[in-house]
Amino acid sequence: MVEIAQIFNNNSALVNLGDHKQAIVKGKGIAFNKSKGSNLETNKIEKIFYLNTKASRENLFFLMKDIPIDVVTTTYEIIDYAKRKFHYNVLDYVYITLSDHIYGAYQRYLAHSYEASLVPDMSNQYTTEYLIASHGLDIINANLNVNFPESEIKSIALHFINAKGEEIHQDSANQTEAININKIVKTVLTDNAIFRKDGNGNYYDRFMIHLQYLTGRLDDQNEDNEEFNQKLEDEMKTSYPRSFKIADEIYDRLQNQLDKKISSSELLYFIIHIQRLTKEKITK
């Protein structure tokens, strides 16, 4: 028996495992007629996703502010598969970036505006990531009752490629660097009349979370694939010229003022975050 900490819907819940540990559990009707504090029969649990870090627990509640629980648990299931099957280490911010991507694709699918991914195929260089993404696509299609094309595998793989690594404990030097990064970015955003508002609060906060993780990645920039990133960069520059200009300014200022080389992958994420904040429409 495990204790319910929070019910998401009839088929999923957050449970306490003891010793301050928690997990997401799924099973048909597992939480039906249950309430917070009551017990669940473990034999009804079909899937369990352990929240092993403080960041993964915080990200869960952050995501649930505006992303459906079925999308969130689908994300956790894909990441759990990568860790169990391939012992693949990822930074916790992948829970946010991958959930964002899946939900955006899902919304476009329902609105009949979904378009196949233009991400270049790099499966020869990233075999493991593409195997994870291939199974991830099966999970998405089954859990959300959609039928995304195989080209979606490339987009899913990209999130694992860019989030590979170990979490790094932030010492006082890293914390100071994180503060400097936030100041630089907020200055550029302000100069471009981008502020945190009620309508963009979640996207703004996600960008700030991404920047927190950037500190720990600054000294581990050796596996960047310039050819891969350049293709994506060219496509996004054409599609979102204003967002690209602002993101590129942030990228250049961070490198100059921190006196460190930053992965070109980060520029791509900056563009995505800025586009969401500005709501810039794609330029055909």
N, C-alpha and C positions, 0 to 999 in steps of 0.2 A: 504494500500500500504506500502511495505517495500523497503528499498534501498539495491541494490546489492553491497556488498563489494568485492566479488570475485566469479567468475564463475568456478565451477569444471568441469561440463559437461552439456549437455542439460537438464539433469534431477535433478541436485543438485547445490546449491550455498550457499555461506556464505552471510548473510544479516545483516544490521545494524538495530537495533530495537529502537534506541534512547537511550539517557542517558548512552552512552558508553557501551551498551549491544549488544551482537551478538548471532546469532544462525545459525545452519545448517538447510536448508530446502530442502525437496525432493518432487518431483512431476513430472509426465510425461510431458516432454517438457517444464518444468517450466522456464528454462533459454534460450530456443531456440530463436535465433536472439536478445538476450539481451546483454548488456555490463555493465561494472562496472559503478556504479552511477545511472543506470536506475532503475525504480521501478518494483516490482513484484506484480501481483494481488494475494492477500491473498487467494482468493477462489480456486487457483490452488495448494495451499500447501497441500500435502497429509500427510507429516510427518515433524515435527520440533524438533530439538535437541538444547536445550539452553546451551550456554557456560557461565555458571554462575561464574566461577572462572578464575583468570588470568592463572593458571596452565593449565586448560582445553583448553584455547585458544592457549597457547604456545605449548601444546602437539599436537594440531591439525596440526600446520604448521611443527612441527618436524616430525610427522608421514608421512606427505605428501611428504617428500623428497624422499622416496623410497618405499612407500606402496600405491597401487592403491586406489583412492578415494572411490570406491565401498566397499572395505574392511574396510576402515576407518569409513565410515558412518554406515556400518553394526555393527562395534564395538560400536559406539555411540548409536545406536538403542538398542542394548542389555543392555548396562549400563543404558540408560534412562528407559528401562522397569523395571530393578531392583529397581531403585529409585522410580518410580511412583507406581508400583504394590505392592512392599514390603517395601517401605521407607528404602531401604537398603543403608547404608552409606559406601562409598568406598573411599580409597585414590586415588588421581588423576593419580598415576602412572599405575593404572590398564588399562587406555586407551592405554598405550604403550605396556604393557605385553600381553594384550589380542589381540591387533592388530597384534603384532608379531606372536603370536600363530596361529591365524586364517590364516594369509598370508602364514606362513610356511606350514600349513596343506593343504591349497589351492594349493600351488605350488607342493607339493608331490602328491596331488590328480590328477592334470593335467599331471604329469610325470609318473603316474601309479606306484608310489613307496609308496603310502600312506599305513600305517599299523595301525590297531586298537590300541587304547590307552591301555597301560599296567598299568595305574594308578589304584590303588585299589579302590573298591567301598566303599564309606563311606557315603552313602545316609542316613543311619539311624542317624548318628551324625550331618549331615548338610542338613536337609530337605529343608530349604529355598534356600540355594545355588544350590541344585540340581533342584529345581523347576525353578529357574532363568535360569540355564544352559539348561534345557530341552526345554524351550521356545527359548532360544538363539540358540540352534541347528536348530530349525525350521526357525528362521530368517536367519541364515547362508545358509541353503539349498535353501531357496526361493530367497534370494538376489543374491547369487553367482551361482545359477543354478548347485548345486552339490548335492551329496547324501551321506553325511557322515553317518557312522553307529552310533547307540545309544551309543556306548562306548565313543564317543567323548564328551558326556555329562560330564563324569568324569573329563576330562581335562579342560573344560570350568569352571566347578564348582571350580576347584582348584584355578583359578585366583581370584575368588570372596572370597574364604576362606582366602587366603593369603593377600588380599587387603582390608579386612573389617576394618573400623575405621573412625575416623574423622581427617581432616587435622589439624595439629598443627602449630600455628604461631611460627616461629623461633626467639627466642630472641638472644642476643649477646652470651650467653653461648652455645646455640645450634649451632650457626654459627661457634663458635670456635671448637666445637666437630665435626662438619661437615668437617672442614678443616683438622682436625687430621685424620678423617676416610679416606679422599681422599689421604692424604700423606701415610698412612699405606698401602692402596690398591695399589697405584701407585708404591710403593717400591717393593711390591711382584711381580707386573706385570713386572717391569723392571728387577728384578732378574731372571725372567723366559723368558726374551727376548720378552716381549709383549709390543709393542708400538703402539701409534695411527698413522695410515697410511691412505692414500687415500682409500685403499680398505676396511678398517674396521672402518672408521671414525664414521659411524652412529651407529654401534654396541658399539664402545668404548664410544660414547657420551651417549648412553642409559644406559650403566652401571653406568656412573657418575651420571646421573639423579636418577637412582635407589638408589644410595648411599646417595643422598641429602635427599630423603624421609626416609632413614633408621634412621636418627637422631631423627625424631619425633616418631619413633616406639620403640626406645630402652627402654622406660619406660612403655611400654604396651605389655608385652610378656607373658600374663597369659593364653591365650587360645591355646597354642601350642598343637598339637596332636602328641605325640612322636611316637606312633605306626604307624600312617598314614605316617609321614615323614620318619621314618626309612625304611619302605618298598620302598619308592621312592628313598631314599638315596642309599640303597643296589643295586637297579637296575641301577642307574646312575653311581655308582662306577664301576660296571662291564662293562657298556656300554662305558663310557668315563673316563678311568683310569687317564690319564694325567690331564684333566680338573678338575677331582675330587681332585687330589692331590693339584693343585694350589688353587682351591676354598677352600679346607679344611685348607690350610695354612693361607689364608686371614681370614677365620672364626676364627681360633684359635688366630691369632695375634690381631684381633679387640677385642676379649673378654679379652685377657690378658692385653693389653695396655689401654683399656678403663675401665677395671675392671667392666664389665657389662655382664650379661647373654644375649645372643642373640638367638632369636628363631631359631630352626633348619630349619624352613621354609626358612630363609634367606640363609642358606647354599645351599639349592636346587636352589634358584635363582642365587646364585653366580656361581654354576656349569653351568647353562644354559648360562649365560653371557660369561663365560670363553670359553665354547665350541664354541660359535659363533666367538669369537675373534681368537681362535686357529684353527678353522675349523677342529677339530679332528673328524675323521670318527668313526662311531659306531663300537664297538667290539662285534661281535656276540658271 
